[in-house]
């Protein structure tokens, strides 16, 4: 599959062009900048591209080194490659700058870094950076007024943390490479007693710290690898380079950190894609199930969100029980199933937890 086919498969119909990038860096007209920013905000991928080119002062001449290798002049697929390389160059620039002892002129250092990237560097991207499954792509984002936004969740978690009294001893379990698929308990969901796990906060959002409960956890995923043209091949005729998809095991901590970062920016479809990847490896992962449920709620998939939140409650840890019960109640309300919603509101009131006041208001 060459990059032109790759673009046709999952590129948007209106990508940033090199002219857009150059204009953005050179114009002082705020209306022009705003127009290009609006175009880039169509997806997190486009936004990343703009941020990447900022590191190169919006100089798109670096792309000429790759044109002959990846694309024919008649292809429009270079737009997606531009974004890929821009973000890749940003990473290489940061790495090279942080480890350089000698001071160099900015333009000289920039040219040397770009040459190194084009000749022998690899650029890798997670599958979710480029592809969103059709079933998720077809979902529609709820109006902002109907969402539970990540910024609001941060406020709630901070308030809950300030009033939370931890148990005398948090759960310690045998560390396993994989946790088994949960099975729905025979006792009523909200009457179960399970354990509170150790927590961490990423992007100010709460998670269970699975480093305490799994041995070297990894997530099975796919990555796209792009390689630069080696110096001895420049100027010679060669077949267009093929993007290479690789099956990889990514450290759970890194994968969930990036996933939460994507969610915190409101990119619910892309975040949901990543959380589903985690769930494919760890079926009862409470982090992935809870935040997948939040994505589904904000994508107006209320029945599916209920299923995800119930997975949290059925799981081995209680860290998201209160939040999951509350979100289940809200989801039933959105579906018009008032009886089911009231059942959860009533239980929340009886438990006297964080959401008691809100549940009382909902019962009026």
JOZIZI-V9351 format. One record per pair of residues at least 4 apart in sequence whose C-alpha atoms are under 7 Angstrom apart, sorted by the first residue. I is the first residue (numbers start at 1). GAP is how many residues later the second one is. D is the distance in Angstrom with one decimal. If there is no record, write none. Layout:
BEGIN
i=I gap=GAP d=D
i=I gap=GAP d=D
END
This chain:
BEGIN
i=1 gap=4 d=6.1
i=1 gap=5 d=6.6
i=1 gap=241 d=6.0
i=1 gap=242 d=6.9
i=2 gap=4 d=6.2
i=2 gap=239 d=6.9
i=2 gap=240 d=5.1
i=2 gap=241 d=6.5
i=3 gap=4 d=6.0
i=3 gap=67 d=6.8
i=3 gap=74 d=6.1
i=3 gap=240 d=6.9
i=4 gap=4 d=6.3
i=4 gap=71 d=6.5
i=4 gap=73 d=4.6
i=5 gap=4 d=6.2
i=6 gap=4 d=6.6
i=7 gap=4 d=4.6
i=7 gap=70 d=5.4
i=7 gap=73 d=6.5
i=10 gap=120 d=7.0
i=10 gap=121 d=6.3
i=11 gap=69 d=6.9
i=15 gap=64 d=6.1
i=16 gap=4 d=5.9
i=16 gap=5 d=7.0
i=16 gap=24 d=6.9
i=16 gap=63 d=6.3
i=17 gap=4 d=6.4
i=17 gap=62 d=5.8
i=18 gap=4 d=6.1
i=18 gap=42 d=6.3
i=19 gap=4 d=6.0
i=20 gap=4 d=6.0
i=20 gap=16 d=6.8
i=21 gap=4 d=6.4
i=21 gap=37 d=6.0
i=22 gap=4 d=6.2
i=22 gap=36 d=5.5
i=22 gap=37 d=6.6
i=22 gap=38 d=6.9
i=23 gap=4 d=5.6
i=24 gap=9 d=5.6
i=24 gap=12 d=6.9
i=25 gap=32 d=6.6
i=25 gap=33 d=5.3
i=29 gap=4 d=6.5
i=30 gap=4 d=6.0
i=31 gap=4 d=6.2
i=32 gap=4 d=6.4
i=33 gap=4 d=6.1
i=34 gap=4 d=6.1
i=35 gap=4 d=6.4
i=36 gap=4 d=6.2
i=37 gap=4 d=6.1
i=38 gap=4 d=6.9
i=40 gap=6 d=4.7
i=40 gap=7 d=5.1
i=41 gap=5 d=6.6
i=41 gap=6 d=5.8
i=42 gap=4 d=7.0
i=43 gap=4 d=6.5
i=44 gap=4 d=6.1
i=45 gap=4 d=6.4
i=45 gap=84 d=6.8
i=46 gap=4 d=6.5
i=46 gap=37 d=6.8
i=47 gap=4 d=6.4
i=48 gap=4 d=6.1
i=48 gap=39 d=6.3
i=49 gap=4 d=6.3
i=49 gap=34 d=4.4
i=49 gap=37 d=5.7
i=49 gap=38 d=5.7
i=50 gap=4 d=6.3
i=52 gap=34 d=4.6
i=52 gap=35 d=4.4
i=52 gap=37 d=6.9
i=52 gap=38 d=5.2
i=53 gap=4 d=6.3
i=53 gap=5 d=4.9
i=53 gap=33 d=5.3
i=54 gap=4 d=5.6
i=55 gap=35 d=6.0
i=62 gap=52 d=6.9
i=63 gap=4 d=6.5
i=63 gap=19 d=7.0
i=65 gap=53 d=7.0
i=66 gap=4 d=6.1
i=67 gap=4 d=5.3
i=68 gap=4 d=6.7
i=69 gap=171 d=5.3
i=69 gap=172 d=6.3
i=70 gap=170 d=5.0
i=70 gap=171 d=5.6
i=71 gap=4 d=6.3
i=71 gap=7 d=6.9
i=71 gap=169 d=6.8
i=77 gap=4 d=6.8
i=78 gap=4 d=5.8
i=79 gap=4 d=6.6
i=80 gap=4 d=6.4
i=81 gap=4 d=6.0
i=82 gap=4 d=5.9
i=83 gap=4 d=6.3
i=84 gap=4 d=6.1
i=85 gap=4 d=5.8
i=86 gap=4 d=6.3
i=87 gap=4 d=6.6
i=88 gap=4 d=6.4
i=88 gap=35 d=5.7
i=89 gap=4 d=5.9
i=90 gap=4 d=6.2
i=91 gap=4 d=6.2
i=92 gap=4 d=6.0
i=93 gap=4 d=5.9
i=93 gap=20 d=6.6
i=94 gap=4 d=6.0
i=95 gap=4 d=6.5
i=96 gap=4 d=6.2
i=104 gap=4 d=6.6
i=104 gap=5 d=5.9
i=105 gap=4 d=6.1
i=106 gap=4 d=6.1
i=107 gap=4 d=6.2
i=108 gap=4 d=6.3
i=109 gap=4 d=6.2
i=110 gap=4 d=6.2
i=111 gap=4 d=6.1
i=112 gap=4 d=6.3
i=113 gap=4 d=6.3
i=114 gap=4 d=6.2
i=115 gap=4 d=6.1
i=116 gap=4 d=6.0
i=116 gap=5 d=6.6
i=117 gap=4 d=4.6
i=117 gap=111 d=6.4
i=118 gap=110 d=4.3
i=118 gap=111 d=5.8
i=119 gap=109 d=4.7
i=119 gap=110 d=4.7
i=119 gap=111 d=4.4
i=119 gap=112 d=5.6
i=120 gap=107 d=6.9
i=120 gap=108 d=5.3
i=120 gap=109 d=6.7
i=120 gap=110 d=5.9
i=121 gap=106 d=6.0
i=121 gap=107 d=5.7
i=122 gap=103 d=6.5
i=122 gap=104 d=5.5
i=122 gap=105 d=4.5
i=122 gap=106 d=6.5
i=123 gap=102 d=5.7
i=123 gap=103 d=5.1
i=123 gap=104 d=6.4
i=124 gap=99 d=6.3
i=124 gap=100 d=5.4
i=124 gap=101 d=4.6
i=124 gap=102 d=6.3
i=125 gap=4 d=6.3
i=125 gap=98 d=5.4
i=125 gap=99 d=5.2
i=125 gap=100 d=6.8
i=126 gap=96 d=6.1
i=126 gap=97 d=4.4
i=126 gap=98 d=6.4
i=127 gap=4 d=5.8
i=127 gap=95 d=5.5
i=127 gap=96 d=5.3
i=127 gap=97 d=6.6
i=128 gap=4 d=6.1
i=128 gap=142 d=6.2
i=128 gap=145 d=6.4
i=128 gap=146 d=6.3
i=132 gap=4 d=6.6
i=132 gap=5 d=6.0
i=132 gap=138 d=6.4
i=132 gap=141 d=6.4
i=133 gap=4 d=6.1
i=134 gap=4 d=6.1
i=136 gap=133 d=6.1
i=137 gap=132 d=6.7
i=139 gap=160 d=6.1
i=140 gap=159 d=5.4
i=140 gap=160 d=6.8
i=141 gap=157 d=6.1
i=141 gap=158 d=4.3
i=141 gap=159 d=6.6
i=142 gap=4 d=5.9
i=142 gap=5 d=6.2
i=142 gap=156 d=5.5
i=142 gap=157 d=5.5
i=142 gap=158 d=5.8
i=143 gap=4 d=6.6
i=147 gap=151 d=5.1
i=148 gap=4 d=6.7
i=148 gap=150 d=6.7
i=149 gap=4 d=6.5
i=150 gap=4 d=6.2
i=150 gap=114 d=5.3
i=151 gap=4 d=6.6
i=152 gap=4 d=6.4
i=153 gap=4 d=6.0
i=154 gap=4 d=6.2
i=154 gap=50 d=5.9
i=154 gap=51 d=5.7
i=155 gap=4 d=6.3
i=156 gap=4 d=6.0
i=157 gap=4 d=5.9
i=157 gap=48 d=7.0
i=157 gap=49 d=6.8
i=158 gap=4 d=6.2
i=159 gap=4 d=6.6
i=160 gap=4 d=5.8
i=160 gap=194 d=7.0
i=170 gap=26 d=6.0
i=170 gap=27 d=6.0
i=170 gap=28 d=6.6
i=171 gap=24 d=6.0
i=171 gap=25 d=6.2
i=171 gap=26 d=5.7
i=173 gap=40 d=6.2
i=174 gap=39 d=6.5
i=175 gap=38 d=4.6
i=175 gap=39 d=4.4
i=175 gap=40 d=5.2
i=176 gap=37 d=6.7
i=176 gap=38 d=4.6
i=176 gap=39 d=5.3
i=177 gap=37 d=5.3
i=177 gap=38 d=5.0
i=177 gap=39 d=6.7
i=177 gap=40 d=5.9
i=178 gap=36 d=6.9
i=178 gap=104 d=6.5
i=179 gap=103 d=6.3
i=181 gap=102 d=5.2
i=181 gap=103 d=5.8
i=182 gap=102 d=5.7
i=182 gap=132 d=6.9
i=182 gap=133 d=6.2
i=184 gap=130 d=5.9
i=185 gap=129 d=6.7
i=187 gap=4 d=6.9
i=187 gap=5 d=6.4
i=188 gap=4 d=6.5
i=189 gap=124 d=6.9
i=189 gap=125 d=7.0
i=194 gap=122 d=6.3
i=194 gap=123 d=5.9
i=194 gap=124 d=5.8
i=195 gap=121 d=6.8
i=195 gap=122 d=5.0
i=195 gap=123 d=5.5
i=196 gap=121 d=5.5
i=196 gap=122 d=5.1
i=196 gap=123 d=5.5
i=197 gap=11 d=6.2
i=197 gap=120 d=6.0
i=197 gap=122 d=6.6
i=198 gap=10 d=6.0
i=198 gap=11 d=5.6
i=199 gap=7 d=6.9
i=199 gap=8 d=5.6
i=199 gap=9 d=4.5
i=199 gap=10 d=4.9
i=200 gap=6 d=6.1
i=200 gap=7 d=5.4
i=200 gap=8 d=6.2
i=200 gap=9 d=5.5
i=201 gap=4 d=5.2
i=201 gap=5 d=4.7
i=201 gap=6 d=6.0
i=202 gap=4 d=6.7
i=202 gap=55 d=6.4
i=203 gap=58 d=6.3
i=207 gap=80 d=5.8
i=208 gap=79 d=6.4
i=210 gap=4 d=5.9
i=217 gap=34 d=6.2
i=217 gap=35 d=5.4
i=218 gap=31 d=5.6
i=218 gap=32 d=5.2
i=218 gap=33 d=4.4
i=218 gap=34 d=4.5
i=219 gap=30 d=5.4
i=219 gap=31 d=5.1
i=219 gap=32 d=6.3
i=219 gap=33 d=5.5
i=219 gap=59 d=6.0
i=219 gap=62 d=6.2
i=220 gap=28 d=5.9
i=220 gap=29 d=4.7
i=220 gap=30 d=6.5
i=220 gap=61 d=6.6
i=221 gap=26 d=5.9
i=221 gap=27 d=5.5
i=221 gap=28 d=6.3
i=221 gap=56 d=6.9
i=222 gap=23 d=6.4
i=222 gap=24 d=5.5
i=222 gap=25 d=4.6
i=222 gap=26 d=5.8
i=223 gap=22 d=5.5
i=223 gap=23 d=5.2
i=223 gap=24 d=6.6
i=223 gap=25 d=6.9
i=224 gap=19 d=6.5
i=224 gap=20 d=5.5
i=224 gap=21 d=4.5
i=224 gap=22 d=6.4
i=225 gap=18 d=6.0
i=225 gap=19 d=5.1
i=225 gap=20 d=6.3
i=226 gap=17 d=5.6
i=226 gap=18 d=6.8
i=229 gap=4 d=6.7
i=229 gap=5 d=6.9
i=230 gap=4 d=6.9
i=250 gap=5 d=6.4
i=251 gap=4 d=6.3
i=252 gap=4 d=5.9
i=253 gap=4 d=6.0
i=254 gap=4 d=6.3
i=255 gap=4 d=6.1
i=256 gap=4 d=6.0
i=257 gap=4 d=6.2
i=258 gap=4 d=6.2
i=259 gap=4 d=6.3
i=259 gap=12 d=5.6
i=259 gap=15 d=6.1
i=259 gap=16 d=7.0
i=260 gap=4 d=6.0
i=261 gap=4 d=6.6
i=262 gap=4 d=6.9
i=262 gap=5 d=5.8
i=262 gap=9 d=5.6
i=263 gap=4 d=5.5
i=263 gap=5 d=5.8
i=263 gap=8 d=5.2
i=267 gap=4 d=6.0
i=268 gap=4 d=5.9
i=268 gap=27 d=5.1
i=269 gap=4 d=6.3
i=270 gap=4 d=6.5
i=271 gap=4 d=6.2
i=272 gap=4 d=6.1
i=272 gap=20 d=5.4
i=272 gap=23 d=6.0
i=273 gap=4 d=6.4
i=274 gap=4 d=6.5
i=275 gap=4 d=6.3
i=275 gap=13 d=4.9
i=275 gap=17 d=5.8
i=276 gap=4 d=6.2
i=277 gap=4 d=6.9
i=278 gap=4 d=6.0
i=278 gap=10 d=6.4
i=279 gap=4 d=4.6
i=279 gap=6 d=6.4
i=279 gap=9 d=6.4
i=284 gap=27 d=6.8
i=284 gap=31 d=5.7
i=285 gap=4 d=6.1
i=286 gap=4 d=5.8
i=286 gap=26 d=5.0
i=286 gap=29 d=6.6
i=287 gap=4 d=6.2
i=288 gap=4 d=5.8
i=289 gap=4 d=6.0
i=289 gap=19 d=5.2
i=289 gap=20 d=6.6
i=289 gap=22 d=6.5
i=289 gap=23 d=6.1
i=290 gap=4 d=6.4
i=290 gap=18 d=6.4
i=290 gap=19 d=5.7
i=290 gap=22 d=6.2
i=291 gap=4 d=6.2
i=292 gap=4 d=6.2
i=292 gap=16 d=6.7
i=293 gap=4 d=6.1
i=293 gap=12 d=4.3
i=293 gap=15 d=5.0
i=293 gap=16 d=5.7
i=294 gap=4 d=6.3
i=294 gap=11 d=6.9
i=295 gap=4 d=6.1
i=296 gap=4 d=6.2
i=296 gap=5 d=5.0
i=296 gap=6 d=6.6
i=296 gap=8 d=6.6
i=296 gap=9 d=5.1
i=297 gap=4 d=5.6
i=297 gap=5 d=5.4
i=297 gap=8 d=5.5
i=301 gap=4 d=6.1
i=302 gap=4 d=6.3
i=302 gap=29 d=5.2
i=302 gap=33 d=6.8
i=303 gap=4 d=6.5
i=304 gap=4 d=6.4
i=305 gap=4 d=6.2
i=306 gap=4 d=6.1
i=306 gap=22 d=5.3
i=306 gap=25 d=6.5
i=307 gap=4 d=6.3
i=308 gap=4 d=6.7
i=309 gap=4 d=6.6
i=309 gap=15 d=5.1
i=309 gap=19 d=6.6
i=310 gap=4 d=6.1
i=311 gap=4 d=6.0
i=312 gap=8 d=6.7
i=312 gap=9 d=7.0
i=313 gap=5 d=6.8
i=313 gap=8 d=5.6
i=320 gap=4 d=5.8
i=321 gap=4 d=6.1
i=322 gap=4 d=6.3
i=323 gap=4 d=6.1
i=324 gap=4 d=6.0
i=325 gap=4 d=6.3
i=325 gap=19 d=6.5
i=326 gap=4 d=6.3
i=327 gap=4 d=6.0
i=328 gap=4 d=6.2
i=329 gap=4 d=6.3
i=329 gap=12 d=4.4
i=329 gap=15 d=5.5
i=329 gap=16 d=6.4
i=330 gap=4 d=6.3
i=330 gap=11 d=6.9
i=331 gap=4 d=6.3
i=332 gap=4 d=6.3
i=332 gap=5 d=5.1
i=332 gap=6 d=6.6
i=332 gap=8 d=6.3
i=332 gap=9 d=5.1
i=333 gap=4 d=5.7
i=333 gap=5 d=5.6
i=333 gap=8 d=5.7
i=337 gap=4 d=6.4
i=338 gap=4 d=6.0
i=339 gap=4 d=6.3
i=340 gap=4 d=6.7
i=341 gap=4 d=6.2
i=342 gap=4 d=5.9
i=342 gap=21 d=6.8
i=343 gap=4 d=6.4
i=344 gap=4 d=6.1
i=345 gap=4 d=6.2
i=345 gap=14 d=5.1
i=346 gap=4 d=6.3
i=347 gap=4 d=6.2
i=348 gap=4 d=6.4
i=348 gap=5 d=6.8
i=348 gap=7 d=6.7
i=348 gap=8 d=5.8
i=348 gap=11 d=6.7
i=349 gap=7 d=4.7
i=349 gap=10 d=6.3
i=349 gap=11 d=6.8
i=352 gap=4 d=5.4
i=355 gap=4 d=6.0
i=356 gap=4 d=6.2
i=357 gap=4 d=6.5
i=358 gap=4 d=6.4
i=359 gap=4 d=6.3
i=360 gap=4 d=6.8
END
